[in-house]
Amino acid sequence: MTNMQKALFIKEIGKPLTLDTRPISSPKEGEVLIKVNATQVLPHDTASRDRGLFVQGHLPAIPGHNIAGIVQELGQNVTEYSIGQHIYGQGEAVAVIPDSSGLQEYATLPINMSAPVPEGFTDDQMATLPINATTTFCALFLQNWLGFPAPFSTEAKTFDYGKEKLVIVGGGTNCGKLAVQLAKIAGIGTIVSIASLSGEQNLRAMGATHVVDRHSDD
Ligand SMILES: NC(=O)c1ccc[n+]([C@@H]2O[C@H](COP(=O)([O-])OP(=O)(O)OC[C@H]3O[C@@H](n4cnc5c(N)ncnc54)[C@H](OP(=O)(O)O)[C@@H]3O)[C@@H](O)[C@H]2O)c1
């Protein structure tokens, strides 16, 4: 494997991406290097290119933070994956690190922001998932957002999730469905999803305790 790769760069805000080359990175402890098979250009990526969101002062940057591909190299002490395995995950979008961006041939992914591609799914399919989950996770569990304790936090041990009520407007969206599932995992007692009733059965199976018809005038 050569140590250089092709990548698409944001070199100047408000200008088209530039095709150029850069070195292939080595995975650090807790990371793996993957051959990128699939990535997505997300709304924040176009905002990065057009107005510098997250990348101002960090140019050149590389967009694409939903990534799936094949493990090439394991960082020190990584035992969770094996070479040749298909994994997917999210590179660092906010504290921009070009090594973990998808619009290049090889990218590094942290173990704690990735997972194996499940049987029956393709890399293309799984590359659509991560940002939906992280956005929803932030909405529920970050302190300045809804601020529920994350289920794995110390605070969670004494927090009474069962007493909590959550109303999800836009419950039929991808983020809304993930919110239902994360709320269920956390143990929130009342989970109200406002969505089309065509999705009611599905939403209840995911954990919604109530589904309110978003088309109703009542
Ligand atoms: N996806 C992300 O990672 C992400 C990140 C940041 C912000 N956001 C924002 O989060 C919102 C949801 O994004 P998404 O990607 O999860 O959406 P999505 O999956 O594309 O949502 C489509 C669904 O939204 C529901 N819907 C349509 N119009 C609605 C309305 N007026 N009120 C309530 N629900 C309506 C419909 O479901 P039903 O007919 O079944 O109700 C429709 O099938 C958007 O505002 C998006 O900009 C998303």
The ligand as a MOL file (V3000), in Angstrom:
LIG
                    3D

  0  0  0     0  0            999 V3000
M  V30 BEGIN CTAB
M  V30 COUNTS 48 52 0 0 0
M  V30 BEGIN ATOM
M  V30 1 N -30.7290 13.5460 10.5390 0
M  V30 2 C -29.8500 14.2410 11.2460 0
M  V30 3 O -28.7560 13.7790 11.5900 0
M  V30 4 C -30.1440 15.6360 11.6900 0
M  V30 5 C -29.1300 16.4050 12.2450 0
M  V30 6 C -29.4390 17.6780 12.7080 0
M  V30 7 C -30.7170 18.1590 12.5870 0
M  V30 8 N -31.6710 17.3860 11.9890 0 CHG=1
M  V30 9 C -33.0220 17.9250 11.8730 0
M  V30 10 O -33.9230 17.0250 12.5220 0
M  V30 11 C -35.1800 17.0190 11.8020 0
M  V30 12 C -35.5020 15.5900 11.4040 0
M  V30 13 O -34.5000 15.1200 10.5100 0
M  V30 14 P -34.5310 13.6180 9.9690 0
M  V30 15 O -33.3790 13.4730 9.0380 0
M  V30 16 O -34.6100 12.6850 11.1110 0 CHG=-1
M  V30 17 O -35.9070 13.6750 9.1540 0
M  V30 18 P -36.5460 12.6030 8.1470 0
M  V30 19 O -36.2530 11.2300 8.6230 0
M  V30 20 O -36.2110 12.9650 6.7620 0
M  V30 21 O -38.0860 12.9540 8.4000 0
M  V30 22 C -39.1060 12.5880 7.4910 0
M  V30 23 C -40.3950 12.3630 8.2840 0
M  V30 24 O -40.7590 13.5560 9.0030 0
M  V30 25 C -42.1470 13.5080 9.3130 0
M  V30 26 N -42.6650 14.8540 9.0530 0
M  V30 27 C -42.7910 15.4800 7.8620 0
M  V30 28 N -43.3100 16.7060 8.0170 0
M  V30 29 C -43.4960 16.8790 9.3540 0
M  V30 30 C -44.0230 17.9410 10.1450 0
M  V30 31 N -44.4350 19.0740 9.5780 0
M  V30 32 N -44.0750 17.7860 11.4900 0
M  V30 33 C -43.6500 16.6470 12.0740 0
M  V30 34 N -43.1490 15.5830 11.3780 0
M  V30 35 C -43.0790 15.7060 10.0290 0
M  V30 36 C -42.7490 12.4330 8.3870 0
M  V30 37 O -43.0020 11.2620 9.1980 0
M  V30 38 P -44.5040 10.8490 9.6580 0
M  V30 39 O -45.4090 11.1870 8.5050 0
M  V30 40 O -44.3920 9.3620 9.9240 0
M  V30 41 O -44.8170 11.6250 10.9000 0
M  V30 42 C -41.6100 12.1160 7.4160 0
M  V30 43 O -41.6310 10.7950 6.9420 0
M  V30 44 C -35.0010 17.9670 10.6120 0
M  V30 45 O -35.5110 19.2150 10.9890 0
M  V30 46 C -33.4990 18.0190 10.4260 0
M  V30 47 O -33.0820 19.2110 9.8090 0
M  V30 48 C -31.4220 16.1430 11.5560 0
M  V30 END ATOM
M  V30 BEGIN BOND
M  V30 1 1 1 2
M  V30 2 2 2 3
M  V30 3 1 2 4
M  V30 4 1 4 5
M  V30 5 2 4 48
M  V30 6 2 5 6
M  V30 7 1 6 7
M  V30 8 2 7 8
M  V30 9 1 8 9
M  V30 10 1 8 48
M  V30 11 1 9 10
M  V30 12 1 9 46
M  V30 13 1 10 11
M  V30 14 1 11 12
M  V30 15 1 11 44
M  V30 16 1 12 13
M  V30 17 1 13 14
M  V30 18 2 14 15
M  V30 19 1 14 16
M  V30 20 1 14 17
M  V30 21 1 17 18
M  V30 22 2 18 19
M  V30 23 1 18 20
M  V30 24 1 18 21
M  V30 25 1 21 22
M  V30 26 1 22 23
M  V30 27 1 23 24
M  V30 28 1 23 42
M  V30 29 1 24 25
M  V30 30 1 25 26
M  V30 31 1 25 36
M  V30 32 1 26 27
M  V30 33 1 26 35
M  V30 34 2 27 28
M  V30 35 1 28 29
M  V30 36 1 29 30
M  V30 37 2 29 35
M  V30 38 1 30 31
M  V30 39 2 30 32
M  V30 40 1 32 33
M  V30 41 2 33 34
M  V30 42 1 34 35
M  V30 43 1 36 37
M  V30 44 1 36 42
M  V30 45 1 37 38
M  V30 46 2 38 39
M  V30 47 1 38 40
M  V30 48 1 38 41
M  V30 49 1 42 43
M  V30 50 1 44 45
M  V30 51 1 44 46
M  V30 52 1 46 47
M  V30 END BOND
M  V30 END CTAB
M  END
